[in-house]
């Protein structure tokens, strides 16, 4: 193997990232520099451009702008408060009830909006003052919010799972959506278990017992929001529409909910929401296009095969290999956002996983679960910084309280890694896999 191409690619990429060049441009420049070591410069420019265009020529990618638009509409549509009220009914009688409400609301809101950052801002911004008033340590409250907002990236619909399906090739988006439910719920439950233990030790209060009228009102108010999950996933499972078509259904339903039923979004607000959706979508699609070019360059330079041989030379035990992959991805997640990490490392690690006999759907859930944890860690953890912002807690005061929750997430990650049925049970049950 010629080591010049990978050396140029990775050294230029990390240098560009370290000096503050945006990740998408760092990937593009590193890809072009690497390709130029294998081909004449004008040929390298042409081929990389063609690979970028071909990478975006995929029908499944239409789901991303639709789900992004639906998520931003939901974030503005008064849905978070209704889900918080429902969560108080469901888990309000547990010790440290407001912490559990935060987790439950993040799981529901995140699954509907598909955004960890939106969940951290909408739910955390509402819960932080309530928890402070009830005597909760603000750093504890922020830690619960930050580590639980990422659950919505596994509980569908999830744009990251769509990106993985595109990168993996031949993996059904609908199957990935169904596979994400149990690991996503496990992620939330692990946070709640740690919160329960800490709350018992600190004597955090239990919410008052709700009246029948309050229970009824909370359920009635939340039903329209929760129906979106039923409509989207129910339609996919029943074969009424594909995951891509479901994204358009989600936009229509969210528009009706936010504008016509809840009336939290005005028609005059739509241009701003559309513009925000377009900007977010453009960023994601630029990353996808450029990362497809990088994947081609890595394959052409035999980088995945070299890494595979290196890992296999360490051990041929699947338990050890998967442990090494998880450790590498945990480190990657600290320094890189999820979308580029999925796009870059799926072509490297998926062939190794399949060689070990691991199902591509199972590997995708493991990978996304792993990289979700990176959203809670500095220096690039977007969920972490949003959580600090809405809670008013400084980062240095938050790291310590987060460690028990971080440990719980890692334990859950290894459960998902080594117990395939946590990911594959539901797809098998519904005949989707």
C-alpha positions in Angstrom: 0.0 0.0 0.0 1.2 3.5 -0.9 1.1 5.5 2.4 1.4 8.9 0.7 -2.3 9.4 -0.1 -3.6 8.5 3.4 -0.8 10.5 5.1 -1.7 13.6 3.0 -5.4 13.1 3.6 -5.4 12.7 7.4 -2.6 15.1 8.2 -4.1 17.9 6.1 -7.6 17.2 7.5 -6.5 17.4 11.1 -4.3 20.5 10.6 -7.2 22.3 8.8 -9.6 21.4 11.6 -7.2 22.5 14.3 -6.7 25.9 12.7 -10.4 26.5 12.6 -11.4 25.7 9.0 -15.0 24.4 8.9 -15.2 20.6 8.9 -16.9 20.4 5.4 -14.2 22.4 3.8 -11.5 20.5 5.7 -12.8 17.3 4.3 -13.0 18.6 0.8 -9.5 20.1 0.7 -8.0 16.9 2.3 -9.9 14.7 -0.2 -8.6 16.8 -3.2 -5.1 16.8 -1.8 -5.1 13.1 -1.3 -6.6 12.4 -4.8 -4.0 14.6 -6.3 -1.3 12.2 -5.1 -2.9 9.4 -7.1 -4.1 11.3 -10.2 -3.2 14.4 -12.2 -4.7 17.5 -10.5 -7.3 18.3 -13.2 -8.4 14.7 -13.2 -8.6 14.6 -9.4 -10.8 17.8 -9.4 -13.1 16.3 -12.0 -13.4 12.9 -10.3 -14.0 14.3 -6.8 -16.6 16.7 -8.2 -18.4 13.8 -10.0 -18.4 11.7 -6.8 -19.8 14.6 -4.8 -22.6 15.1 -7.3 -23.3 11.4 -7.5 -23.4 11.1 -3.7 -26.3 13.7 -3.6 -28.2 12.0 -6.4 -30.2 9.8 -4.1 -34.0 9.8 -3.5 -33.6 8.9 0.2 -31.9 12.2 0.8 -35.2 14.0 0.3 -36.2 12.9 3.7 -33.6 15.1 5.3 -35.0 18.6 4.4 -38.5 17.4 5.2 -37.6 16.1 8.6 -35.5 19.2 9.3 -38.4 21.4 8.4 -40.8 19.4 10.5 -38.4 19.5 13.5 -38.0 23.3 13.4 -41.8 23.7 13.1 -42.2 21.5 16.2 -39.6 23.4 18.1 -41.7 26.6 17.5 -45.1 25.0 17.8 -45.7 24.7 21.6 -45.2 20.9 21.6 -42.5 20.8 24.3 -44.8 22.1 27.1 -47.5 19.6 26.3 -45.0 16.7 26.4 -43.6 18.0 29.7 -47.1 18.0 31.2 -47.7 14.4 30.0 -44.3 13.3 31.4 -45.2 14.7 34.8 -48.3 12.5 34.8 -46.2 9.4 33.8 -43.2 9.7 36.1 -44.1 12.5 38.5 -44.4 10.2 41.5 -40.7 8.9 41.4 -38.0 10.4 43.7 -36.4 13.3 41.8 -39.5 13.5 39.7 -38.6 16.6 37.7 -35.4 15.0 36.5 -37.3 12.0 35.2 -39.8 14.4 33.6 -36.9 16.0 31.8 -35.7 12.7 30.5 -39.2 11.5 29.5 -40.0 14.8 27.7 -36.6 14.8 25.9 -37.3 11.2 24.7 -40.7 12.1 23.3 -39.8 15.6 21.9 -36.5 14.3 20.5 -38.2 11.4 18.8 -40.8 13.7 17.2 -38.3 16.5 16.2 -35.3 14.3 15.5 -33.0 16.9 17.0 -31.0 16.7 20.2 -30.2 20.4 20.2 -33.9 21.3 19.8 -34.9 19.0 22.6 -32.1 20.3 24.9 -33.3 23.9 24.2 -37.0 23.4 24.3 -37.4 21.0 27.2 -34.3 22.1 29.1 -35.3 25.8 28.9 -38.7 24.9 30.4 -37.5 22.5 33.1 -34.4 24.4 34.4 -36.4 27.1 36.3 -38.9 24.5 37.6 -36.1 22.3 39.0 -34.2 25.3 40.5 -37.4 26.4 42.2 -37.9 22.9 43.6 -34.4 22.8 45.2 -32.5 20.8 42.6 -28.8 21.4 42.0 -28.7 23.4 38.7 -25.6 21.4 37.6 -27.5 18.1 38.2 -30.5 19.4 36.3 -28.3 20.5 33.4 -26.5 17.1 33.3 -29.8 15.2 33.1 -31.0 17.5 30.3 -27.8 17.2 28.3 -27.4 13.4 28.5 -31.0 12.7 27.8 -31.6 15.0 24.9 -29.6 12.7 22.6 -32.2 9.9 22.9 -34.2 11.4 20.0 -31.3 10.7 17.6 -32.0 6.9 18.0 -35.8 7.0 18.5 -37.1 7.7 15.0 -37.4 9.7 12.9 -33.6 10.4 12.8 -31.7 12.2 10.1 -28.4 10.6 11.3 -29.9 7.1 10.7 -30.8 8.2 7.2 -27.2 9.4 6.6 -25.9 6.0 7.8 -28.3 4.1 5.5 -27.1 6.2 2.6 -23.4 5.6 3.5 -23.8 1.9 4.3 -25.6 1.1 1.0 -28.4 -1.5 0.9 -29.6 -0.8 4.4 -33.2 0.1 4.7 -34.0 3.4 6.4 -37.3 2.0 7.7 -35.5 -1.0 9.3 -33.0 1.3 11.0 -35.8 3.4 12.3 -37.5 0.4 13.9 -34.2 -0.9 15.2 -33.5 2.4 17.0 -36.5 2.2 19.4 -35.2 -0.2 22.1 -31.6 1.2 22.2 -33.1 4.7 22.4 -35.4 3.8 25.2 -32.5 1.9 26.9 -30.5 5.1 26.7 -33.2 7.1 28.4 -33.8 4.5 31.1 -30.1 4.3 32.0 -30.2 8.1 32.6 -33.3 7.7 34.8 -31.7 4.9 36.9 -28.8 7.1 37.7 -31.1 10.0 38.4 -33.2 7.9 40.7 -30.1 6.8 42.8 -28.8 10.4 43.0 -32.3 11.7 43.9 -32.8 9.2 46.7 -29.4 10.1 48.2 -30.1 13.9 48.0 -33.7 13.7 49.0 -35.1 15.4 45.9 -38.9 15.9 46.1 -41.7 13.9 44.5 -44.4 15.8 42.5 -47.9 16.1 44.0 -50.4 13.5 43.0 -52.3 14.8 39.9 -56.1 14.9 39.9 -58.1 13.0 37.4 -58.9 16.2 35.6 -55.2 17.0 35.2 -54.4 13.5 34.0 -57.2 13.7 31.4 -56.1 17.2 30.2 -52.4 16.2 29.9 -53.2 13.2 27.8 -55.7 15.0 25.5 -53.3 17.9 25.0 -50.4 15.6 24.1 -52.3 13.1 21.8 -52.1 15.3 18.7 -48.3 15.5 19.1 -47.8 11.8 19.8 -50.0 10.9 16.9 -47.2 12.0 14.5 -45.1 9.0 15.6 -48.0 6.7 15.1 -48.8 8.1 11.7 -45.2 8.1 10.4 -44.0 4.8 11.8 -47.4 3.1 11.4 -47.5 4.1 7.8 -44.0 2.8 7.2 -44.6 -0.6 9.0 -47.9 -1.1 7.1 -46.2 -0.3 3.8 -48.5 2.6 3.1 -45.5 4.9 2.3 -41.7 4.8 2.4 -39.5 6.5 5.0 -38.8 9.3 2.4 -42.5 9.8 1.8 -43.1 9.7 5.5 -40.9 12.8 5.9 -43.3 14.7 3.7 -46.3 13.4 5.6 -44.5 14.6 8.8 -44.2 18.1 7.4 -47.9 18.3 6.5 -49.0 17.0 9.8 -46.7 19.2 11.8 -47.9 22.3 9.8 -51.5 21.5 10.6 -50.6 20.9 14.3 -48.5 24.0 14.9 -50.3 26.5 12.7 -54.0 25.3 12.7 -54.5 23.3 15.9 -52.0 24.7 18.6 -51.7 28.1 16.7 -48.3 28.7 18.2 -46.8 29.3 14.7 -48.2 32.2 12.7 -48.1 32.4 8.9 -45.8 35.4 9.1 -43.3 33.1 11.0 -43.0 30.6 8.1 -40.4 32.5 6.0 -38.0 32.5 8.9 -38.6 28.8 9.7 -38.2 27.9 6.0 -35.0 29.9 5.8 -33.6 28.2 8.9 -34.5 24.8 7.4 -32.8 25.6 4.1 -29.6 26.6 5.9 -29.5 23.5 8.1 -30.3 21.3 5.1 -27.6 22.9 3.0 -25.0 22.3 5.7 -25.9 18.6 6.0 -26.0 18.0 2.3 -22.7 19.8 1.8 -21.2 17.5 4.4 -22.7 14.4 2.7 -21.5 15.3 -0.8 -18.0 16.1 0.3 -17.8 13.0 2.6 -18.9 10.8 -0.3 -15.9 12.2 -2.2 -13.6 11.4 0.8 -15.0 7.9 1.0 -14.1 7.3 -2.6 -10.6 8.7 -2.0 -10.1 6.4 1.0 -11.3 3.4 -0.9 -9.1 4.2 -3.8 -6.1 4.5 -1.5 -7.0 1.1 0.2 -7.3 2.8 3.6 -10.3 0.7 4.8 -8.4 -2.5 4.0 -5.3 -1.3 5.7 -7.2 -0.5 8.9 -9.1 -3.8 8.7 -5.8 -5.7 8.4 -4.3 -3.7 11.3 -7.3 -4.4 13.6 -7.4 -8.1 12.6 -3.7 -8.4 13.4 -4.4 -7.2 16.9 -7.0 -9.9 17.5 -9.5 -12.1 15.6 -11.9 -12.1 18.6 -15.1 -10.1 17.7 -15.5 -8.9 21.3 -12.0 -7.3 21.3 -12.4 -5.9 17.8 -15.8 -4.3 18.6 -14.3 -2.9 21.8 -11.5 -1.3 19.9 -14.0 0.2 17.3 -16.1 1.6 20.1 -13.2 3.2 21.9 -12.0 4.8 18.6 -15.5 6.1 17.9 -15.9 7.5 21.4 -12.6 9.4 20.8 -13.8 10.5 17.4 -17.1 11.7 18.9 -15.3 14.0 21.2 -13.7 15.9 18.4 -16.1 15.6 15.5 -19.8 16.1 14.9 -22.0 13.1 14.2 -22.8 13.6 10.5 -19.2 13.8 9.2 -18.2 11.1 11.7 -20.8 8.7 10.3 -19.9 9.6 6.7 -16.2 9.1 7.2 -16.0 6.1 9.5 -18.8 3.9 8.2 -16.9 2.9 5.0 -13.9 2.1 7.3 -15.5 0.1 10.1 -18.6 -1.4 8.4 -16.6 -3.9 6.3 -14.7 -5.0 9.4 -18.0 -5.5 11.3 -19.6 -7.5 8.5 -16.5 -9.6 8.2 -17.0 -10.4 11.9 -20.6 -11.5 11.1 -22.2 -8.3 12.5 -25.5 -7.2 10.9 -25.2 -3.8 9.2 -28.4 -2.6 10.9 -27.0 -3.6 14.3 -23.7 -1.9 13.5 -25.5 1.3 12.5 -27.4 1.5 15.7 -24.2 0.8 17.7 -22.3 3.5 15.8 -25.0 6.2 16.1 -25.4 5.3 19.9 -21.7 5.7 20.3 -21.4 9.1 18.5 -24.5 10.4 20.3 -22.3 10.4 23.5 -19.9 12.7 21.8 -22.6 15.4 21.7 -22.4 15.6 25.5 -18.6 16.1 25.6 -16.4 19.1 25.0 -14.9 20.6 22.8 -17.6 20.2 20.0 -20.6 18.8 21.9 -23.5 20.9 20.6 -25.9 19.4 23.1 -23.5 20.2 25.9 -23.2 23.9 25.0 -27.0 24.3 24.5 -27.6 22.7 27.8 -25.2 25.1 29.5 -26.8 28.0 27.8 -30.4 27.3 28.8 -29.5 26.3 32.4 -27.0 29.1 33.0 -24.5 26.6 34.4 -20.8 27.0 33.4 -19.1 24.2 31.6 -16.5 23.6 34.3 -19.3 23.1 36.9 -21.1 20.6 34.7 -18.5 18.0 33.8 -18.4 16.4 37.3 -22.2 15.9 37.7 -22.3 14.5 34.1 -19.8 11.7 34.8 -22.3 9.2 36.4 -24.7 9.6 33.5 -21.8 9.4 31.0 -20.8 6.0 32.6 -24.4 4.8 32.4 -24.5 5.7 28.7 -21.2 3.8 28.1 -22.6 0.7 29.9 -25.8 0.9 27.7 -23.6 1.2 24.6 -21.8 -2.0 25.4 -25.1 -3.7 26.0 -26.3 -2.6 22.6 -23.0 -3.7 21.1 -22.9 -7.2 22.5 -26.6 -8.0 22.5 -27.7 -7.8 18.9 -31.4 -8.5 19.7 -31.7 -5.1 21.4 -31.4 -3.7 17.9 -32.8 -6.5 15.7 -35.8 -7.7 17.8 -38.4 -5.2 16.5 -37.3 -5.3 12.8 -37.6 -9.1 13.0 -40.9 -8.9 14.8 -42.5 -6.8 12.1 -40.9 -8.7 9.3 -38.8 -5.8 8.1 -35.4 -7.5 8.2 
